């Protein structure tokens, strides 16, 4: 049964009624970046969601085509000429489920659903201050801060919305912790990292565990303050990142045994801003800021999840890391094992996507939209724009 606390931002209906008929539609921009080797297999390409600086309404969608080696910026606008300009304000997550492409547009308070073959708009699902996506058995799960975007010691508790992926209706919700972030499905349980970031310095420090059969929180696992990322491995473990407090408490990585739902390991020497798993290799990068030193510390590492040991302290081997100002996204092609790192640069101008060989040597780089962040590989070819009309 639907919980009562779920609400929708008042401006949402106004946003949806906006029309682009009188606006200039920004065209896409294509460039061949990898003409010497086209990789197909069962992965045809990937979508990259650019967040866009908060308040700028510049979230955008790019696409890389493995069959041609072509990278195309800003594909959403010309494929959806009657929708609100581009995607909205702050693209926070992107996933493919079935034949649909789902994108969380955080500050616009909705989840955008598109046809994965054409990127044609299908639905906008209102979820206030939405953050991340997870899927299981015909349902999408969306974490939501629920309240307005602001630091507030009394910021409200968050929740997870349950959405029917066929009807696009929010059918249920479950209260979790404060300012919930990434989620992971393991078996019939949904794990939710609670940050409490709006309530600084009184951060949340728990991972909520939801029973998906009844869609109820069973309990919370105490981990560490200001949690963010979750990544399950192949051994029943869940890797959890803590951002710390940017003062005396540093970023760390924790391991939860999902059979017992307890923290078994604390990886003090593995700061973690983002991570992704390929096989048994957990790729981790960190951009850790300290208010004490007023400086950033950037690091890259690969951890072997079969041994829980770090195997390298820098997976970029050719010096390109020195040219990356702000690493902001990470992805690994599961077929070729080539990996991608994005650079957000100054957060207000176009970023850069770097492609590396499995050995850590740069293959190519390309200009993206503003704040390139989230990558999802697709097993279906994207139709040309003229087939989308």
C-alpha positions in Angstrom: 0.0 0.0 0.0 1.2 3.5 -0.8 2.8 5.4 2.0 1.4 8.8 2.7 4.6 10.9 3.0 5.5 10.8 -0.7 5.0 14.2 -2.4 5.7 15.9 -5.7 7.4 19.3 -6.2 4.7 21.9 -6.9 6.4 23.1 -10.0 6.4 19.7 -11.6 3.2 20.1 -13.6 4.3 23.4 -14.9 7.6 21.9 -16.1 5.8 19.1 -17.9 3.5 21.6 -19.7 6.5 23.5 -21.2 6.9 23.1 -24.9 10.0 23.5 -27.1 8.2 24.5 -30.3 9.6 28.0 -30.2 13.0 27.1 -28.8 16.1 26.5 -30.8 16.9 22.8 -30.7 20.6 22.3 -30.2 21.9 19.8 -32.9 24.0 16.8 -32.0 27.7 16.9 -32.8 29.5 13.8 -34.0 33.2 12.9 -34.4 35.0 9.8 -35.4 37.3 9.1 -32.5 38.3 5.4 -33.0 38.3 4.7 -36.8 41.0 2.1 -36.7 39.1 -0.5 -34.7 35.4 -1.1 -34.5 34.3 -3.4 -31.7 30.9 -5.0 -31.9 30.3 -8.4 -30.2 27.1 -8.1 -28.2 27.8 -4.5 -27.0 26.9 -2.0 -29.6 27.8 1.2 -27.8 27.3 3.2 -24.6 25.3 6.2 -23.4 27.0 8.8 -21.3 24.9 11.1 -19.0 26.4 14.5 -18.4 25.2 16.0 -15.1 25.4 19.6 -16.0 26.1 22.2 -13.3 23.3 22.5 -10.7 20.8 25.2 -11.7 22.0 25.4 -15.3 19.4 23.0 -16.8 22.2 21.4 -18.9 22.0 17.7 -18.3 22.6 16.0 -21.6 23.1 12.6 -23.2 26.0 11.5 -25.4 26.4 8.2 -27.3 29.4 6.2 -28.5 28.9 3.7 -31.4 31.2 0.8 -31.3 30.3 -0.3 -34.8 31.6 3.0 -36.4 34.0 4.4 -33.7 31.8 7.6 -33.7 31.1 9.7 -30.6 28.0 11.9 -30.7 27.2 14.7 -28.2 23.8 15.9 -27.2 21.5 13.3 -28.8 18.4 13.9 -26.7 17.3 17.2 -28.1 16.9 16.5 -31.8 15.3 13.1 -31.0 12.7 14.8 -28.7 12.0 18.2 -30.3 8.8 18.8 -28.2 10.3 17.9 -24.8 11.7 20.4 -22.3 15.1 21.6 -23.4 17.6 18.8 -23.1 17.0 16.5 -20.1 16.7 19.0 -17.3 18.7 19.9 -14.2 21.4 17.5 -13.0 21.6 14.0 -14.6 22.4 11.8 -11.6 22.1 8.2 -12.8 21.4 6.2 -16.0 20.5 2.5 -16.4 19.1 0.2 -19.1 16.3 -2.2 -18.1 14.8 -4.3 -20.9 14.2 -2.0 -23.9 14.1 1.2 -21.9 16.7 3.7 -21.0 16.2 5.3 -17.5 17.8 8.6 -16.4 17.5 10.2 -13.0 17.2 14.0 -13.3 17.9 15.0 -9.7 17.0 18.7 -9.4 14.2 18.5 -11.9 12.5 16.0 -9.6 11.8 13.3 -12.2 13.0 10.1 -13.8 13.1 10.3 -17.6 12.3 7.1 -19.4 13.3 6.6 -23.1 13.2 3.9 -25.7 16.7 2.4 -25.7 16.6 1.9 -29.5 15.7 5.5 -30.4 16.1 7.6 -27.2 12.6 8.7 -27.8 10.8 10.1 -24.7 8.3 7.7 -23.1 7.6 9.1 -19.7 8.6 11.5 -16.9 8.0 10.0 -13.5 7.9 12.5 -10.6 10.2 11.6 -7.7 11.3 14.6 -5.5 15.1 15.1 -5.3 15.7 11.7 -6.9 19.2 10.1 -6.8 19.9 6.6 -8.1 18.3 3.6 -9.7 18.1 -0.2 -9.2 15.9 -2.8 -10.9 14.4 -6.3 -10.1 11.4 -8.3 -11.4 9.7 -5.6 -13.4 10.1 -2.8 -10.9 12.5 0.2 -10.7 13.6 1.5 -7.4 14.6 5.1 -7.0 16.3 6.6 -4.0 15.0 10.1 -3.0 16.2 12.7 -0.6 12.5 13.8 -0.6 13.2 17.4 0.7 14.5 20.5 -1.0 18.1 20.9 -2.1 19.7 22.6 0.9 21.9 22.0 3.9 19.5 21.7 6.9 20.1 20.1 10.3 16.4 19.2 10.2 16.4 17.8 6.6 13.7 15.2 6.3 14.3 11.5 6.1 14.5 9.9 2.7 12.8 7.0 1.0 12.9 4.6 -2.0 10.2 4.8 -4.6 8.9 1.6 -6.2 7.9 2.1 -9.9 6.1 -0.3 -12.2 8.3 -0.4 -15.3 5.3 -1.1 -17.6 2.9 1.6 -16.4 5.5 4.1 -15.1 3.4 4.5 -11.9 4.9 4.8 -8.4 3.2 1.9 -6.7 4.8 2.0 -3.3 7.5 3.7 -1.2 9.7 2.7 1.8 11.3 5.1 4.3 15.0 4.5 4.8 17.7 6.8 6.2 18.7 10.4 5.6 19.6 11.4 2.1 19.8 7.9 0.6 22.3 7.5 -2.3 23.3 4.4 -4.3 21.4 1.1 -4.1 22.3 -2.6 -4.9 20.0 -5.6 -5.3 21.5 -8.8 -3.8 19.1 -11.8 -3.9 15.7 -10.5 -2.6 17.2 -7.7 -0.6 17.7 -4.0 -1.6 20.7 -2.3 0.1 20.6 1.5 0.3 23.5 3.7 1.3 22.3 6.6 3.6 24.5 9.7 3.6 22.8 12.3 5.8 24.7 14.8 3.7 22.2 17.6 4.2 22.4 17.3 8.0 26.1 17.9 8.3 27.8 17.5 10.7 25.2 14.9 11.9 25.7 12.5 9.0 23.8 9.2 8.7 26.1 6.2 9.0 23.9 3.3 7.9 23.0 1.0 5.1 19.2 0.2 5.0 18.2 -3.4 4.1 14.8 -3.7 2.4 13.0 -7.0 2.0 11.8 -6.7 -1.6 9.0 -9.2 -1.2 7.1 -7.0 1.3 9.0 -3.8 0.4 9.7 -3.0 4.0 13.0 -2.0 5.7 14.1 -5.0 7.8 17.0 -3.2 9.6 19.9 -0.9 9.2 23.6 -1.9 9.2 25.9 0.6 10.9 28.9 1.3 8.7 30.4 4.8 8.7 29.4 8.4 8.1 28.4 9.9 4.8 28.0 6.8 2.7 27.6 7.0 -1.0 28.5 4.1 -3.4 27.5 0.4 -3.3 29.0 -2.4 -5.4 28.2 -6.1 -5.0 30.9 -8.6 -6.0 30.7 -12.3 -7.0 31.2 -13.7 -3.5 28.3 -12.3 -1.6 30.1 -9.2 -0.5 29.0 -5.6 -0.8 31.5 -2.8 -1.1 30.5 0.4 0.5 32.1 3.8 0.2 32.2 6.5 2.9 33.1 10.1 2.0 34.1 11.0 5.5 33.6 14.5 6.8 36.3 16.3 4.8 38.2 17.2 8.0 39.6 14.5 10.3 37.6 11.6 9.1 38.9 10.3 5.8 37.2 8.5 3.0 37.3 4.7 3.3 35.9 1.5 1.7 34.0 -1.1 3.8 32.9 -4.6 3.0 29.5 -6.1 4.1 28.9 -9.8 4.1 25.4 -10.0 2.7 24.7 -13.4 4.1 25.0 -12.1 7.6 24.6 -8.4 6.9 27.5 -7.3 9.0 30.6 -5.3 8.2 33.6 -7.7 7.9 36.4 -5.4 6.6 37.5 -1.8 6.7 39.8 -0.8 4.0 41.5 2.3 5.5 43.9 2.7 2.7 41.3 2.7 -0.1 39.6 6.1 -0.3 36.6 5.9 -2.6 34.7 8.4 -4.7 33.4 6.0 -7.3 33.9 2.3 -8.2 32.9 -0.3 -10.7 33.4 -4.0 -10.9 34.6 -6.0 -13.9 35.0 -9.7 -13.1 36.9 -9.8 -9.8 38.6 -6.4 -10.4 37.1 -3.5 -8.5 38.2 -0.2 -10.2 38.2 2.6 -7.6 39.1 6.3 -7.9 39.1 8.9 -5.2 38.9 12.7 -5.4 39.2 13.5 -1.7 39.0 17.1 -0.5 40.3 18.3 2.9 39.1 21.6 4.5 42.1 21.4 6.7 44.7 21.5 3.8 42.2 23.2 1.4 43.4 20.7 -1.3 42.4 17.6 -3.3 44.0 14.2 -3.2 43.4 12.1 -6.3 44.1 8.4 -6.4 43.3 5.3 -8.6 43.4 1.7 -7.6 42.3 -1.8 -8.5 41.3 -4.3 -5.8 41.0 -8.0 -6.3 37.7 -9.0 -4.8 38.7 -12.7 -4.6 41.5 -11.8 -2.1 40.3 -8.3 -0.9 43.8 -7.0 -1.8 44.8 -4.0 -3.7 46.7 -5.1 -6.8 47.7 -1.7 -8.2 47.7 1.9 -6.9 47.3 3.4 -10.3 45.5 1.7 -13.2 46.5 4.5 -15.6 50.0 3.7 -16.7 50.9 6.2 -19.4 50.8 9.5 -17.4 47.4 10.6 -18.6 46.2 10.7 -15.0 48.4 13.9 -14.6 46.2 15.6 -17.3 42.9 14.6 -15.6 41.8 17.5 -13.4 38.7 16.0 -11.8 38.0 12.3 -12.4 34.2 12.0 -12.3 33.1 8.8 -13.9 34.4 5.3 -14.4 33.3 2.3 -16.5 34.8 -0.9 -17.9 33.6 -2.7 -21.0 33.0 -6.3 -19.8 33.9 -7.7 -23.2 37.1 -5.9 -24.2 38.2 -4.9 -20.6 39.0 -1.4 -21.9 38.1 1.2 -19.4 36.8 4.8 -19.4 37.5 7.7 -17.1 35.8 11.1 -17.4 37.1 14.5 -16.4 34.7 17.1 -15.1 37.4 19.8 -15.3 35.9 23.1 -13.9 32.3 21.8 -13.7 30.9 24.6 -15.9 32.4 23.8 -19.3 32.5 20.7 -21.5 34.4 17.7 -20.0 36.5 15.0 -21.5 36.1 11.2 -21.8 39.3 9.1 -22.0 39.3 5.5 -23.2 42.2 3.2 -22.1 43.4 -0.2 -23.0 43.2 -2.9 -20.4 46.9 -2.2 -19.7 46.1 1.4 -18.9 47.3 3.1 -22.1 45.2 5.9 -23.5 43.5 4.9 -26.8 41.5 8.1 -27.5 39.8 11.1 -25.9 36.8 13.1 -26.8 34.9 16.2 -25.6 31.7 15.6 -23.8 28.9 17.7 -22.3 29.3 19.4 -18.9 30.3 17.2 -16.0 30.4 13.8 -17.7 29.5 11.3 -15.1 27.4 8.1 -15.7 28.0 5.4 -18.4 25.8 2.5 -19.4 26.6 -0.1 -22.1 23.9 -1.1 -24.5 23.3 -4.4 -26.3 21.0 -2.9 -28.8 22.1 -0.6 -31.7 20.9 3.0 -31.6 18.8 3.8 -34.7 19.8 6.8 -36.8 17.9 10.0 -35.9 15.9 10.0 -39.2 14.5 6.6 -38.2 13.2 8.1 -35.0 10.8 10.5 -36.5 
